[in-house]
Amino acid sequence: MKVPSFYTNIMLNENIVKALIEKGLEERSDLFLIDLKISADNKISVVIDGDNGVTVEDCVFMSRAIEHNLDREEDDFSLDVASAGATSPLINKRQYKKNIGRTLNVKAKSDAKFEGVLTEAGDEEVTLEWKTKEPKPVGKGKIVVNKQAKIKYEDILEAKVIIKF
């Protein structure tokens, strides 16, 4: 039985695309992969970030690293390479390190929520610091108190940079 031609267009191999991305990232160690999706109709979506941000040229570089190594005669595909948006959640530990000094909004698995300045991003956890007003220990009124939270990466549900104008 002959297979109809519309069944022969097999979805691109994700491992091949990942290998092409990794090869590109070897050349540009300041960039790193945030997300890769390949849809059933061969739409490749790549999201990258960089230690110093991402420029249009960085996206073009990664696009070429992928596209120039795939054969359009063999696989019909579309390719979209983008940078992680300013409002996108932080996913990679390198994203935390590059955002030290910025204010984050963090939701923990324990349902706790934190908003503070990211002061440290280690291998296992992040440290947030903020100021809050609390009642005086003695007498009326409030005092400003410095607070700190150390949160393990595995306990973070979502973390976003708060953009202040």
C-alpha positions in Angstrom: 0.0 0.0 0.0 1.4 3.4 -0.9 1.4 6.0 1.8 -0.2 9.3 0.8 2.3 12.2 0.6 0.7 14.2 3.4 1.7 11.4 5.8 5.3 11.4 4.8 6.2 14.8 6.3 7.4 13.6 9.6 7.8 16.1 12.4 11.3 17.5 12.8 13.5 15.6 15.2 13.8 17.7 18.4 17.2 16.2 19.2 18.6 17.4 15.9 17.3 20.9 16.5 18.6 20.9 20.1 22.0 19.8 18.9 22.1 22.7 16.4 21.2 25.1 19.2 23.8 23.7 21.5 26.4 24.0 18.7 25.4 27.7 18.3 25.6 28.3 22.1 29.1 26.8 22.1 30.1 29.7 19.8 28.2 32.2 21.9 28.6 31.2 25.6 26.9 34.5 26.7 23.6 33.1 25.3 21.5 30.3 26.7 18.4 28.4 25.8 15.1 29.2 27.7 12.6 27.2 25.6 12.3 25.1 22.5 9.0 24.0 21.0 8.4 22.1 17.7 4.8 21.8 16.7 3.3 19.0 14.7 3.4 21.2 11.6 7.2 21.9 12.0 7.0 25.3 13.5 10.2 25.7 15.5 9.9 28.3 18.3 13.2 29.1 20.2 13.5 31.5 23.2 16.9 32.5 24.2 18.4 34.8 26.9 21.8 36.2 27.5 24.0 37.2 30.3 24.0 40.7 28.9 20.6 40.7 27.4 19.7 39.7 23.8 19.9 41.8 20.7 18.3 41.4 17.3 21.7 40.2 16.1 21.8 37.5 18.7 18.4 36.2 17.5 19.7 36.3 13.9 22.8 34.4 14.9 20.8 31.7 16.5 18.3 31.5 13.7 21.1 31.0 11.2 22.8 28.4 13.4 19.6 26.4 13.1 18.2 27.2 9.7 21.4 26.9 7.7 21.9 23.3 9.0 18.4 22.0 8.2 17.4 21.0 4.7 14.2 22.7 3.5 13.9 20.1 0.7 13.8 17.4 3.4 11.7 19.2 6.0 9.3 22.1 5.5 9.5 24.2 8.6 9.1 27.7 10.0 11.5 29.1 12.5 11.0 31.8 15.2 13.8 32.9 17.4 13.0 35.4 20.2 14.4 36.7 23.4 12.8 36.1 26.7 10.4 39.0 27.3 10.8 41.4 30.1 7.6 40.1 31.7 8.5 36.4 31.2 9.1 34.3 34.3 12.7 33.5 35.2 13.4 29.8 34.4 17.2 29.4 34.2 19.6 30.0 37.1 21.6 32.3 34.8 18.6 34.6 34.5 18.6 35.1 38.3 22.3 35.9 38.3 21.9 38.5 35.6 19.1 40.1 37.5 20.9 40.6 40.8 20.0 44.1 42.1 16.5 44.1 40.5 13.2 43.7 42.2 11.5 40.3 41.8 8.0 39.1 42.6 8.4 35.4 43.7 5.6 32.9 44.3 6.7 29.9 46.3 5.3 26.4 46.3 4.2 27.0 49.9 1.8 29.7 48.6 4.1 32.4 50.1 4.7 35.5 48.0 7.8 37.7 48.2 8.7 41.0 46.6 12.2 42.2 47.2 15.5 43.0 45.7 17.5 40.0 44.4 20.8 40.3 46.3 22.2 36.8 45.7 21.7 34.0 43.2 23.7 30.9 44.3 23.7 27.4 43.0 20.9 26.2 45.2 18.9 29.3 46.3 18.2 33.0 45.8 18.2 35.7 48.4 15.6 38.5 48.4 15.8 41.6 50.6 13.1 44.2 51.3 12.0 46.8 53.9 8.7 46.8 55.7 7.0 48.7 58.5 6.2 46.8 61.7 4.8 47.9 65.0 7.4 49.2 67.5 8.3 46.6 70.1 7.4 49.2 72.8 5.0 52.0 72.4 2.9 53.2 69.5 3.9 53.7 65.9 5.9 51.7 63.4 9.5 51.2 62.5 11.1 50.2 59.2 12.6 46.7 59.4 15.0 45.0 56.9 13.8 41.6 55.9 15.4 38.8 54.0 14.3 35.5 52.5 16.4 32.7 51.1 14.4 30.6 48.7 15.6 27.4 47.1 15.1 27.2 43.3 13.1 24.0 43.7 10.6 25.9 45.9 9.9 28.6 43.4 6.7 28.3 41.4 7.2 31.6 39.5 9.6 34.5 39.6 9.3 37.7 37.6 11.3 40.9 37.4 9.2 43.9 38.4 9.7 46.7 35.9 9.7 50.1 37.6 9.5 53.4 35.7 
